[in-house]
Amino acid sequence: MAERIAFLLWAATPDRPELCATPLVHALAARALDAEVEIHFAGPAVRLLVAGVAEQLYASPAREKSLAAFLRELLAADVRLLACSMAGATWVEADEVYIAGSAHAGATAFVARALDPDWRTLVF
């Protein structure tokens, strides 16, 4: 069984918060199975890593857990949250900051994971 998994979020965006919880829960599940986990945020999904954005977003009308709470849980579990550099240049304003603990990686980083036989990839 592969012990490394990388997720790519591009359709799960702040405009569609109901699509965001599933990949975040799957990443937490993979981490619970002791897998090394990365989440790459591409396109408008990169806005989920902008400070304050995920605080206002909930995946369900019941609003039981914000997307920011999921992101904090992922960071606490040592999941790498990676903002696509190109997406950031397009979707993040110069005066905005990313959440603490997130990092940057280009598109090549995710493609490298997809080509590496030691990694599995999922796209949301």
N, C-alpha and C positions, 0 to 999 in steps of 0.2 A: 504494500500500500504506500502511495506517495505521502511524504510527510511535510510537503510544502504546497501551499495553494495561494494563488494570486487572484483577486477579484478585480474586475474592471467595472466601474460604475459610469455610465454615460447616459442612459435613459432614465435612471432613478435620479431625479433632479429636485431642487427645491420647489419647482412648479408642480411636481407630482409626488408629494411626500408619502402618499400611500404605497408607492413603489419602493421606498427607501428602506423600510424596516427589514424586509426579507433578506437582502444581501448582508445587512449588518448582523442579523441573527445567525445567518449561515456562517459568517466569519467568526462569530463568537463560538458557535458549535465546533468549527474546525479547531479553534484554539483550545477548547475543552478536550479535544482529542489529541492534544499536544502537537498539533501541526504548526509549522511556521506559517504565519499569515500576513499577507500584504493586501491593502485595498488601494487601487489606483483610481483617482477621481479625474475623469476626463470631460471635456465639453462643459456644459452648464452645471454638471454635477460637482465641479470643483468649488462652486459657491457654498456647498455644504461645509467646506473647511474654512470659510470666512468667519471670523469671530462674530458671534451674535446671530448669524443666519439660522443655524440649526436649533437654537434656543426657542425659536418661535414656531417650529415645525413639529407636527405630530402625524403619525401614520394612520391614525384612526380618529373618528369623530369623538370617541370617548376621551381622547387626550390623556391617556394614562402614562405615557412616557415620551418625552421629547426626543427628537433625533440627536440633540446634543447629549442627552443622557446615554444613549447608545454609543456615541463617539467617545465619551469619557470612559465608559466601560471597556471599549475596545483598546484604548490607550493604556488603561490600567492592566489589561491582559497582554500587553506587549505586542499588539497588532500594529504594524506600520501603516500609517495613513499618508498616502503620497499624492500630492497635487501635481497634475500634469503641468509642466512649465508653459507649454503653448496655450493650454486652456486658461491658465492663470493670466497670461498676457491679454487674452480676449475678454474674459468674464470677471476679472477682479480689478477693481479700481485702484489707482496708485495709493490712495490714502487708507485702503482697507488692509487689515492684517489677518493672517491665518491663525487658527487655534494653536495654542501651545502644544507641542508634541508632534505636530504634523511636519512633513518634509516635502521635498520636491523630487520629481523624477520625470524624465521625458517619456515620450511614446515608445522609444526604443527599449526602455527598461521593461515595459510590460510585454512587448514582442519577444524580448530575450527570455522572459519567463515562459511564454507560450512555446518557444522552441526548445527549451531545456527539458529533457526527459525526467529530471528530478522534480519538476513542478507540474501542477495541474492548474488550469485557469478556468474561471467562470466569468461570464459577461452579463451584466444586468443593465 
